[in-house]
Amino acid sequence: MLIRTAESDDAFGIAKVHVDSWRTTYEGIMPASFLNNLSYGKRTDLWKDNIAVKEDYVVVAVTDEGTIIGFGTASKRATNTVEKSGDLTSIYLLKEYQGQGIGKMLLKELFLHFKQLDYERIFVEVLEANETKYFYEYYGAELIKTVEIKIDGTLLKELVYEWKNIDALLEKII
């Protein structure tokens, strides 16, 4: 398994993971109409744009055969006004690759990037019903607030977590 920085040619592979992992992760959480309307084509265009933004750090998990099976992104959301901070904006893996330590590898790579940027605090948003919150909690993220968001007419609770110690997370991973 290789974790590397995404390249423009990776957009379709990332889009496929994005759509497929959302459909399995959010089944029964997000409206089926929303999940059914996700498309590889639209997500490929989105990922071409995301990869091109120099402030966004996108990494992919690639099998020995060259297939993208996961990705992670780090950036600073426009709504984040906290100095020396960033946002873990996503980590997604195809369902069949979950539980093998790949998410941990992606998390490590993203936090090494945050450390290189000299960030002190990192935020992540996760739907309350998404079990990934336990992964973040295990690695030291602390719940700081709950907000309500609406997706396709459905009201959902989103949890906002914060890491206040990048080094502690990296020590636990390494």
C-alpha positions in Angstrom: 0.0 0.0 0.0 1.3 3.4 -1.0 0.2 6.8 0.3 1.2 9.6 -2.0 0.2 13.1 -3.0 -2.7 13.1 -5.6 -2.0 14.1 -9.2 -4.5 15.5 -11.7 -4.8 12.0 -13.3 -6.1 10.6 -10.0 -9.4 12.6 -10.2 -11.5 9.7 -11.5 -10.0 7.2 -9.0 -10.7 9.6 -6.2 -14.2 10.3 -7.5 -15.0 6.6 -7.6 -13.9 6.1 -4.0 -15.8 9.3 -3.0 -19.1 8.1 -4.5 -18.8 4.4 -3.5 -17.7 5.1 0.0 -20.4 7.7 0.5 -23.0 5.2 -0.6 -21.9 2.6 1.9 -20.9 5.0 4.8 -24.0 7.1 4.6 -26.6 4.5 3.7 -29.5 5.0 6.1 -28.0 8.3 7.3 -28.3 10.6 4.3 -31.4 10.5 2.0 -31.2 7.7 -0.6 -32.2 10.3 -3.3 -29.0 12.3 -2.5 -26.8 9.2 -2.5 -28.3 7.8 -5.7 -27.7 11.1 -7.5 -24.0 11.1 -6.8 -22.1 10.6 -10.1 -18.5 9.7 -11.0 -18.5 12.3 -13.7 -19.5 15.2 -11.5 -17.1 14.1 -8.7 -14.3 13.7 -11.2 -14.7 17.4 -12.2 -14.8 18.3 -8.5 -11.6 16.4 -7.8 -9.8 17.9 -10.8 -10.6 21.3 -9.3 -9.7 20.3 -5.7 -6.3 18.8 -6.8 -5.5 22.0 -8.7 -5.9 24.2 -5.6 -2.5 24.7 -4.2 -3.8 25.3 -0.6 -5.5 21.9 -0.6 -3.4 18.9 0.2 -4.9 15.7 -1.3 -3.4 12.3 -0.7 -4.4 8.9 -2.1 -4.0 5.3 -0.9 -3.0 3.1 -3.8 -2.8 -0.6 -4.0 0.3 -2.4 -5.4 -1.7 -2.8 -8.6 -2.1 1.0 -8.9 -5.8 1.2 -7.9 -6.9 4.1 -5.7 -8.8 2.7 -2.7 -8.9 5.7 -0.4 -8.0 9.4 -0.1 -7.7 12.2 2.5 -7.7 15.9 2.3 -6.3 18.7 4.4 -7.0 22.4 3.9 -8.3 25.5 5.8 -12.0 26.1 5.4 -13.1 29.6 4.5 -15.1 29.6 7.8 -12.0 28.7 9.9 -10.7 32.0 11.3 -8.5 30.4 14.1 -4.9 31.3 13.7 -2.4 28.5 13.1 -5.1 25.9 12.4 -6.3 23.8 9.6 -9.1 21.4 8.7 -9.0 17.6 8.1 -11.7 17.8 5.4 -12.0 14.1 4.5 -10.7 10.6 4.8 -12.6 8.0 2.8 -11.8 4.4 2.0 -13.7 1.8 0.0 -15.6 -0.4 2.5 -13.6 -3.6 1.7 -10.4 -1.8 2.7 -11.6 -0.4 6.0 -10.1 -1.8 9.3 -6.7 -2.5 7.8 -4.8 0.5 9.1 -5.1 2.5 5.8 -7.1 5.3 7.4 -4.4 5.6 10.0 -1.8 5.9 7.3 -3.8 8.7 5.6 -4.3 10.4 9.0 -0.6 10.3 9.6 0.2 11.8 6.2 -2.3 14.6 6.7 -1.0 15.5 10.2 2.6 15.5 9.0 1.4 18.1 6.5 -0.3 20.1 9.2 2.9 20.0 11.3 5.0 21.2 8.3 2.6 24.2 8.0 3.2 24.9 11.7 -0.4 24.4 12.6 -1.3 24.0 16.3 -5.0 23.1 16.1 -6.9 20.9 13.6 -10.6 20.6 13.2 -12.7 17.9 11.6 -16.5 17.7 11.0 -18.3 14.4 11.0 -21.9 13.4 11.0 -23.1 12.2 14.4 -24.3 8.9 12.9 -21.0 8.2 11.2 -18.9 5.7 13.2 -15.7 7.4 11.9 -16.1 9.7 14.9 -14.7 6.9 17.1 -11.6 6.8 14.9 -11.0 10.5 15.4 -11.8 10.2 19.2 -9.3 7.3 19.5 -6.6 9.5 18.0 -7.3 12.4 20.4 -9.9 14.6 18.8 -12.2 16.3 21.3 -15.8 17.2 20.6 -16.2 20.9 20.8 -19.7 21.5 19.3 -22.7 20.0 17.5 -24.4 21.8 14.6 -27.4 21.0 12.5 -27.0 20.8 8.7 -29.6 20.0 6.0 -28.8 17.6 3.2 -31.4 17.1 0.5 -34.1 18.3 2.9 -33.0 16.0 5.8 -31.8 17.6 9.0 -28.6 16.0 10.3 -26.4 16.6 13.3 -22.8 17.3 12.6 -20.1 17.0 15.2 -17.1 19.4 15.2 -13.9 17.9 16.8 -10.6 19.5 17.5 -7.1 18.3 18.0 -5.0 20.7 20.2 -1.8 18.6 20.0 -0.5 17.5 16.6 2.6 15.9 18.2 0.5 13.7 20.5 -1.4 12.3 17.6 1.8 11.7 15.6 3.4 9.9 18.5 0.4 7.7 18.9 0.4 6.8 15.2 4.1 6.3 14.9 
